[in-house]
Amino acid sequence: MAKGKPPPSADLDHSEQQGKRRRFVSSYSIFSGAFRDRLRVEQPGVVYNMATFAAMCSAAWSSLAPEEKQQYADEAARRREHIRSLEPPPPPKRPMTSFIYYTSMRRKEIQSQNPELSLMQVSRQCGDEWKLFTAETKADWKVRAEAASIRLQREHPSKRNGGGDDDDAESKRRRYISSYSLFSSAFRERLRAEQPGEVYQMAAFTSMCSEAWGALEPTEKQRYTDEAARRREEYRSELPPKPPKRPMTSFIFYTSVRRKEIQRENPELSLMQVSRQCGDEWNLFSAETKAEWKALARSAGRCDVPDELQEGELPGIAI
């Protein structure tokens, strides 16, 4: 069934898909669309459930000759190239920061000395070592990173861009500030003042800091907790307002309504299976049904679901 050349791709772009990344186009998905269109022409008004349609489509695909399948494969490859040509070029990368440059240089050394460590453990060790560096050492790594960025821009002009600085704290999100992190910084500064020139391994420093934290009275720990909360509030007040969220698309709105119904009827299904069923049902909708959902999504906004839809009165599947 549905043999012959794949359909033309004049309808590649839909109004709701413009401006966002499209899904991967496969030869089977193109054949499935052609098979569905043929059923609509040969059997107008007939409604199939998803399992029946999937079985019919799979059987028809298996009956195709290899050269016919190759036509769909070629058309899928052509459409993918067309989609890639429409995508905007990726934004330029930011210059390498001093910490990132240090990590890139230090990681290989740690991995050669400790091949049993995972990537997460190696990254954590780099971060712990960086925290123990003095301001002068960090400044030295910053100079090296800037030199590496200039060299990279000369060798690869396409990656040239502006911006990016370790001191540009207002333009990047800070990590979560905890009471223990404040105490750890204070404890490290106290060690530097009491024992100048002394160098501790990270494991030894962590053990000493943990013991000192455990020995603090609850009132002393509360002072660090209050200071951490104050700093977090101060940071949040300096953050720019979040950009408004994009309007809900008709498919996302349909999924938000349909998902609860599927989960209630089939509690054993995983979230992935429920999402896949929503997508399969959406692919079977006619243009009129999708337009109806689009109107419902516009009237509902982002979060509110109309009461009449909460009762399960959903526009049905029609192919």
C-alpha positions in Angstrom: 0.0 0.0 0.0 1.0 3.6 -0.5 3.6 2.6 -3.0 5.3 5.0 -5.3 7.3 8.2 -4.9 7.1 10.0 -1.6 4.9 13.1 -1.5 6.3 16.5 -2.3 7.6 18.5 0.7 5.8 21.8 0.0 4.2 21.6 3.4 7.4 21.2 5.3 6.9 24.4 7.4 3.8 24.8 9.5 2.9 28.1 11.2 3.4 26.7 14.6 6.8 25.2 13.8 8.5 28.4 12.5 11.2 29.8 14.8 11.9 26.6 16.7 13.9 23.5 16.0 12.1 20.8 14.1 12.1 17.1 14.9 14.3 14.6 13.1 12.7 13.6 9.7 12.9 9.8 9.0 11.9 7.8 6.0 9.2 6.0 7.9 7.6 9.2 9.2 7.3 10.4 5.6 5.8 7.1 4.6 3.4 7.2 7.5 2.1 10.6 6.5 1.6 9.4 2.9 -0.2 6.2 4.1 -2.5 8.3 6.4 -3.4 10.6 3.5 -4.2 7.6 1.3 -6.5 6.1 4.0 -8.3 9.5 4.3 -8.9 9.5 0.5 -9.9 5.8 0.2 -11.9 5.6 3.4 -13.3 9.1 4.2 -14.8 9.3 7.7 -13.4 6.0 9.0 -11.7 6.3 12.4 -8.9 4.0 13.5 -7.4 3.7 16.9 -3.7 4.3 17.2 -2.8 0.6 17.6 -4.7 -0.4 14.5 -3.3 2.3 12.4 0.2 1.6 13.5 -0.1 -2.1 12.7 -1.5 -1.3 9.2 1.2 1.2 8.5 4.0 -1.1 9.7 2.7 -4.0 7.5 2.4 -1.7 4.5 6.0 -0.4 5.1 7.3 -4.0 5.3 5.7 -4.9 2.0 7.6 -2.1 0.2 10.5 -3.1 -2.1 14.0 -1.9 -1.1 14.1 0.6 -4.0 10.8 2.1 -2.9 12.0 2.5 0.7 15.2 4.1 -0.7 13.0 6.8 -2.3 11.6 7.7 1.1 15.1 7.6 2.6 16.4 10.0 -0.1 13.4 12.3 0.5 14.0 12.3 4.2 17.7 13.2 3.7 16.7 16.0 1.4 14.3 17.4 3.9 16.8 17.2 6.7 19.3 19.2 4.6 16.6 21.7 3.8 15.7 22.1 7.5 19.4 22.6 8.4 19.7 25.3 5.7 16.9 27.2 7.4 18.4 27.1 10.9 20.2 30.2 12.0 24.0 29.8 12.6 24.9 29.0 16.2 25.8 31.9 18.5 29.5 32.5 19.0 31.1 31.0 22.0 32.2 33.2 24.9 35.9 33.6 25.6 37.3 31.0 28.0 37.3 32.0 31.6 40.3 31.5 33.9 38.7 28.7 35.8 37.6 26.9 32.6 41.1 27.3 31.2 42.6 25.9 34.4 40.2 23.0 34.4 41.1 22.2 30.8 44.8 22.1 31.6 44.5 20.4 35.0 42.0 17.7 34.0 44.3 15.6 31.9 47.0 15.7 34.6 44.6 14.4 37.2 43.2 11.7 34.9 46.7 10.5 34.1 47.6 10.3 37.8 44.2 8.8 38.9 42.6 6.9 36.0 40.1 5.4 38.3 38.4 8.7 39.0 35.2 9.6 37.2 34.7 12.8 35.3 32.6 14.2 38.1 35.3 13.5 40.7 38.0 15.1 38.5 35.9 18.2 38.0 35.2 18.4 41.7 38.9 18.1 42.5 39.6 20.9 40.0 37.0 23.1 41.7 38.4 22.3 45.2 41.9 23.2 44.1 40.7 26.5 42.5 39.0 27.5 45.8 42.3 27.2 47.6 44.2 29.5 45.1 45.2 33.0 46.2 44.1 36.1 44.3 47.5 36.3 42.7 47.4 32.7 41.4 43.9 33.3 40.0 45.1 36.5 38.3 48.0 34.6 36.7 45.5 32.0 35.3 43.3 34.8 34.1 46.2 36.2 32.0 46.8 32.8 30.6 43.2 32.3 29.7 43.0 35.7 27.9 46.1 34.9 25.9 44.6 31.6 24.9 41.4 33.3 23.9 43.3 35.8 21.7 45.2 33.0 20.1 42.0 31.1 19.4 40.4 34.1 17.8 43.4 34.6 15.6 43.4 31.0 14.5 39.6 30.7 14.2 38.1 34.2 13.3 34.6 32.7 13.0 34.6 32.2 16.7 35.4 35.8 17.5 33.0 37.5 19.8 32.9 40.1 22.5 32.1 39.9 26.2 32.9 37.4 28.9 35.0 38.2 31.9 35.7 36.6 35.3 34.8 39.9 37.0 31.6 40.3 35.1 29.6 38.9 38.0 26.4 40.7 37.3 26.1 39.0 33.9 26.2 35.4 35.1 24.3 33.4 37.7 26.1 32.8 40.9 26.0 29.4 42.6 23.7 28.7 45.6 25.2 30.3 48.8 25.0 28.0 51.8 26.0 28.6 55.4 28.7 26.0 55.2 30.3 27.6 52.1 30.5 30.9 54.0 32.1 29.1 57.0 34.5 27.3 54.7 35.7 30.5 53.2 36.1 32.1 56.6 38.0 29.0 57.9 40.3 29.1 54.9 41.1 32.7 55.4 41.8 32.1 59.1 44.2 29.3 58.2 46.1 31.6 55.7 46.4 34.2 58.4 47.5 31.8 61.2 49.7 29.6 59.0 51.1 31.7 56.1 52.7 29.6 53.4 51.3 26.3 54.7 49.7 24.2 51.9 47.1 21.6 52.7 45.8 18.9 50.4 42.1 19.1 49.6 41.2 16.0 51.6 43.1 17.3 54.7 41.5 20.8 54.4 38.0 19.3 54.0 38.4 17.1 57.0 39.7 20.0 59.2 36.9 22.3 58.0 34.2 19.7 58.6 35.5 19.1 62.2 35.6 22.8 62.9 32.0 23.2 61.6 30.8 20.3 63.7 32.4 21.9 66.8 30.4 25.2 66.4 27.6 26.0 68.7 24.1 26.2 67.2 24.1 30.0 67.8 27.3 30.4 65.8 26.0 28.2 62.9 22.8 30.4 62.9 24.9 33.5 62.2 26.3 31.9 59.0 22.8 30.7 58.1 21.4 34.2 58.5 24.3 35.7 56.5 23.8 33.2 53.7 20.0 34.0 53.5 20.8 37.7 53.4 23.3 37.3 50.6 20.8 35.1 48.6 18.1 37.8 49.0 20.5 40.5 47.9 21.5 38.5 44.9 17.9 37.9 43.9 17.1 41.6 44.2 19.9 42.3 41.7 18.7 39.8 39.1 16.9 41.2 36.0 13.3 40.1 35.6 12.8 36.8 33.8 11.6 37.2 30.2 8.0 36.3 29.6 7.3 32.7 28.7 6.3 31.8 25.2 2.6 31.2 24.6 1.4 27.6 24.9 1.2 25.9 21.5 -1.8 23.8 20.5 0.1 20.5 20.8 1.5 21.4 24.3 -2.0 22.4 25.4 -3.5 19.2 24.0 -0.8 17.1 25.8 -1.5 18.9 29.2 -5.2 18.1 28.9 -4.9 14.6 27.4 -2.0 13.3 29.7 -4.1 13.2 32.8 -6.9 11.3 31.1 -4.4 8.7 29.7 -2.7 8.3 33.1 -6.1 7.8 34.8 -7.1 5.1 32.3 -3.7 3.4 32.1 -1.8 4.0 35.4 0.8 1.4 34.5 2.2 3.5 31.6 5.4 5.5 32.1 5.6 9.2 31.4 7.5 8.5 28.2 4.8 6.1 27.0 2.1 8.6 27.8 3.9 11.4 25.9 4.4 9.1 22.9 0.7 8.2 22.8 -0.2 11.9 22.9 2.1 12.5 20.0 0.7 9.6 18.0 -2.8 10.8 18.6 -1.9 14.3 17.5 -0.3 13.1 14.3 -3.7 11.5 13.4 -5.7 14.7 13.8 -7.0 16.5 10.8 -6.2 20.1 10.1 -9.6 21.1 11.4 -9.1 19.3 14.7 -5.7 20.9 15.2 -7.2 24.3 14.4 -9.8 23.7 17.1 -7.1 22.9 19.6 -5.2 26.0 18.6 -8.2 28.2 19.3 -8.6 26.5 22.7 -4.9 27.0 23.5 -5.2 30.7 22.7 -8.3 31.2 24.8 -6.8 29.2 27.7 -3.5 31.1 28.0 -0.6 29.3 29.7 -2.0 27.6 32.7 -5.8 27.5 32.9 -7.7 24.6 31.4 -11.3 25.3 30.5 -13.8 23.5 32.8 -15.5 21.8 29.9 -12.2 20.1 28.9 -11.5 18.9 32.5 -14.5 16.6 32.2 -12.9 14.7 29.3 -14.8 16.2 26.4 -11.9 16.3 24.0 -12.0 16.8 20.2 -11.8 13.3 18.8 -9.4 11.6 16.5 -10.4 11.7 12.8 -8.2 10.6 9.9 
